[in-house]
Amino acid sequence: MPEAQGETVAARNQAQGPPSYFAHEPVILALLSLTAVLSFLAVTGLSRIYYAQRHFFGNIWFARGTADLKARRFEAAVAEFRNALLYSRDNYSYQLNLAEALLGLNRTNEAYSYLLSLWERQPENGTVNLELARIFARKGDRDNAVRYYHNAIYAIWNDDPDVKRRNARFELIEFLLKENARPQAQAELVALAADLPDEPALLARLGDLFAQAEDYDRALAEYHRSLKLNPKNPAVMAAAGRAAFELGRYKLAKTYLESAVSAGPNDAQSADLLKTTTLVLQMDPFRRQISATERGRIVIEAFNTAGKRLKSCAPGEGPNGPTPDTNPQPDLLTRWNEMKPKISERGIRQNPNLVEQTMDLVFTIERQAKADCGPPTGTDLALLLISNMHEGS
């Protein structure tokens, strides 16, 4: 009987199956999985909210800093960019703008540290290279300045790349001229001229830089191009007149300068240069298509002018005071006095060779007077320029 009862209990247990724990295991696993997923989503959401808030506040400080940087309020901009970096320490734009604000405060070493780090991350960044070039330019480190300027010229720019590269080259040229590195500046100018668009202001600026580099031929050519596009610009007319004057092209200089003075009557510099140019053209006895009488009159006037200059410039009287031991041609006054009786309209008419002899003496006097007493003015300056024009002819 007991055996039969045991068998009945075993059979009943077998019919009921496994314990309830195992029966609910799939549900528990599903709940745990759901909990894990929900926890993950919650953490992800909170993380996104956290970073979104950091991004939001960083952008607020950055926007304030950008506005102050643009308004040249550098102290405020530095503080605001530093606040922005608290929310995004490695943000490239934040660090770059902070460096620019520090440069505005002349805190060059701090700015340099940021810029060098940024350059290592993005060596092709145009702004970073340009700012590094400026730092080295301020230090007078020509090699490194030129290196970074060239990097900026060929770098990547996010907006207006042609304009940014062109402006970087303009800045490089101005730096080289300041450093008196004219051959390098001229080479950069030639490269710039090849890619410059036909805009009057840009061409005039290019002409100014060629003039500063003492390449007056190219300066005059650029001024001419500018005036073809904008023929009524008195400043460019005046600049073209000065370039033509430096080249000894006095007729062309007179044309440009007359136009400049007519358009800008308050341009005293151009008016003075026009007077000198007119004197050069009037006092040159070797110009063509003048009569013998006119040539003789010009020679007499030049002779008398040189005599006055010689007498007013005492031997050895230099621009910095008396220098009695420096008079390489003490016989100039003697030569002038010996020639004086021959210098008349009649004398020149009877002896045409006197024209060249007289003018040789005049030119010698003017050159020596410049060396002894400093730069001439008025008719003496005109005679010296005529001397330079005919030197070697």
Residue pairs with C-beta under 8 A, 6 or more apart in sequence:
17 23
54 87
54 88
55 87
55 88
57 87
58 84
58 85
58 86
58 87
58 88
58 91
58 94
59 84
61 80
61 81
61 83
61 84
61 87
62 80
62 81
62 84
62 91
62 93
62 94
62 97
64 76
64 80
65 76
65 77
65 78
65 80
65 81
65 83
65 84
65 97
65 98
65 101
66 77
66 97
68 74
68 76
68 77
68 80
68 101
69 77
69 97
69 100
69 101
69 104
72 104
74 101
74 102
74 104
74 105
75 105
77 97
77 101
77 104
78 98
78 101
78 102
78 105
81 94
81 97
81 98
81 101
82 98
84 91
84 94
85 91
85 94
85 95
85 98
88 94
92 118
92 121
92 122
95 114
95 117
95 118
96 114
96 115
96 118
96 125
96 127
96 128
98 114
99 110
99 111
99 114
99 115
99 118
99 131
100 111
100 131
102 108
102 110
102 111
102 114
103 111
103 131
103 134
103 135
108 135
108 138
111 131
111 135
112 132
112 135
115 128
115 131
115 132
115 135
116 132
118 125
118 128
119 125
119 128
119 129
119 132
122 128
123 129
123 151
124 151
124 155
124 156
125 155
125 156
126 152
126 155
126 156
126 157
126 161
126 164
126 165
126 168
127 157
129 148
129 149
129 151
129 152
129 155
130 148
130 149
130 152
130 155
130 168
130 171
132 144
132 148
133 144
133 145
133 146
133 147
133 148
133 149
133 151
133 152
133 168
133 171
133 172
134 145
134 171
136 142
136 144
136 145
136 148
137 145
137 149
137 175
140 179
142 176
142 179
142 181
145 172
145 175
146 172
146 176
146 184
149 168
149 169
149 171
149 172
149 175
150 172
152 164
152 165
152 168
153 165
153 168
153 169
153 172
154 165
155 165
157 164
157 165
166 192
166 195
166 196
169 188
169 191
169 192
170 192
170 205
170 209
172 188
173 185
173 188
173 189
173 192
173 209
174 209
176 182
176 184
176 185
176 188
177 185
177 209
177 212
177 213
182 213
182 214
185 209
185 212
185 213
186 210
186 213
186 215
189 206
189 209
189 210
189 213
189 215
189 218
190 218
192 206
193 206
193 218
193 222
196 202
196 203
196 206
198 225
198 229
199 229
200 226
200 227
200 229
200 230
200 233
200 236
201 226
203 222
203 223
203 225
203 226
203 229
204 222
204 223
204 226
204 233
204 235
204 236
204 239
206 222
207 218
207 219
207 220
207 221
207 222
207 223
207 226
207 236
207 239
207 240
207 243
208 219
208 239
210 216
210 218
210 219
210 222
211 219
211 239
211 242
211 243
211 246
214 246
216 243
216 244
216 246
216 247
217 247
219 239
219 243
220 240
220 243
220 244
220 247
223 236
223 239
223 240
223 243
224 240
226 233
226 236
227 233
227 236
227 237
227 240
230 236
232 263
234 259
234 260
234 263
234 264
234 267
235 260
235 264
237 256
237 257
237 259
237 260
237 263
238 256
238 257
238 260
238 264
238 267
238 269
238 270
240 256
241 253
241 254
241 255
241 256
241 257
241 260
241 270
241 273
241 274
241 277
242 253
242 270
242 273
244 250
244 252
244 253
244 256
245 253
245 257
245 273
245 276
245 277
248 385
248 388
248 389
250 277
250 280
250 281
251 281
253 273
253 277
254 274
254 277
254 278
254 281
257 270
257 273
257 274
257 277
258 274
260 267
260 270
261 267
261 270
261 271
261 274
264 270
276 378
276 381
276 382
276 385
279 378
279 379
279 381
279 382
280 382
280 385
280 386
280 389
281 287
282 298
283 298
283 301
283 302
283 379
283 382
283 383
283 386
284 298
284 386
284 389
285 295
285 298
285 299
285 302
285 355
285 359
286 359
286 386
286 390
290 298
292 349
292 352
293 345
295 348
295 355
296 345
296 348
296 349
296 355
297 345
299 343
299 348
299 354
299 355
299 358
299 359
300 343
300 344
300 345
300 348
301 379
302 358
302 359
302 362
302 383
303 336
303 339
303 340
303 343
303 358
303 361
303 362
305 362
305 379
305 380
305 383
306 336
306 361
306 362
306 365
306 366
306 380
306 383
307 336
307 340
307 365
309 365
309 366
309 369
309 376
309 380
310 332
310 333
310 336
310 365
310 369
311 333
312 373
313 369
313 372
313 373
315 324
315 327
315 330
315 372
316 322
316 323
316 324
316 325
316 326
316 327
316 372
317 323
317 372
317 373
318 326
318 372
318 373
318 374
319 373
319 374
326 372
327 372
328 368
329 364
329 368
332 361
332 364
332 365
332 368
335 361
336 361
336 365
339 357
339 358
339 361
342 351
342 354
343 354
343 358
347 354
348 354
348 355
348 358
362 383
362 387
363 383
363 384
363 386
363 387
363 390
366 376
366 380
366 383
366 384
366 387
367 384
367 387
369 376
369 380
370 376
370 384
375 381
376 383
376 384
